[in-house]
Amino acid sequence: MNIRIAVVDDHHLFRKGVIGILGSDPQFEVVGEAENGRDAVSLVQKLQPDVLIMDLFMPIMGGMEATKRIREIDSRIRILILTVNEDERSLFEAVKCGAQGYVIKTVDPDELLHAVKSVSLGEAVVPSNLALRILSEMSRPKTVTGNSEDRAEPLTAREIEVLRELGTGASNRDIAKRLYISENTVRNHVRNILDKLHVSNRVEAATYAVREGLVVDDPKQES
């Protein structure tokens, strides 16, 4: 099944370049494009793409605001932010608004294709050297409410292992290798974890893992 993609960027030449790169993979189908966040919201309502690749800084409406509105319209759409800004705060805010991933515009074409595929599978795409730091920052301002915690169902031992790996920013492939299980099994565990913790995506689950002390920031540990 093809992955339906829409590309949003105010620079026409760059937007066409991204569409050209996506066209090199038969698994991708570009179904639409837009040049600002307002048009992106309309595009999503009409076309319902699987993945939206979007710049952060655009006229009329930027990527942050567009991400918030799109997530309200359809939380199933995966949003990959593609921007020139490497500021950690921008990464944090983009993920906080509901983006599934964040890629710098200087990324290699193959890395972009891999990021789009990962996002389409529900995986979070963030720079590996920043993943734990960003998740830790996201966990600090969270206020844990007794009601939501009381509703959480207990996790199995294996689900806790998977949740711990999510907290490090690991992909499904990495988790499968580390725990000696298949990627399909990892996906099933992740789905169960989201259901039991009453969270909407793996980024929120990872934040939960950091907040609950399941992840130790060990400088000797490989990213």
C-alpha angles and dihedrals in degrees: 000000000000121000108236112219137186123196123210122188133132093222105085096199094049092046091053090048092055091047089052092052091049089050090063090071115068090207091069127076117187105212101174149353138207139182103220142026096257091057089045091059091051091045092053092050091053103037106024096208121197093230131025117200108199142173119231102220115052136138123264092015128012128220095259095058092040090052091053093050094044092051088054090052097046123356091191094072113100114223121204114190113215112188146143091234114100095177111135091221090059090052091049093048093046092054091042090055090055106271115149095208148003127216130177117235091238090066118127115257092245091052090051091052091049091049092052091050091048093049091048088058091053096257121142114241114205132139106281094227091057102038099094093040092052093046090049091052091049091053097053101067093043115111111212111221119208093224096057092046092048090054094052113108119225115265124228120244091258092048089053089053091051091046090052090054091048088056090062092054093250119164123234089258092053092047091050091053095046095048096036095237134118124271089241089057090050091052090051091050092048091051091051092047092052091049094048096045092043093232126138103223144011092261090063090045090052090050089053090051092053093045092051093050096248091129123062117201096229115172089205091058116098117241 
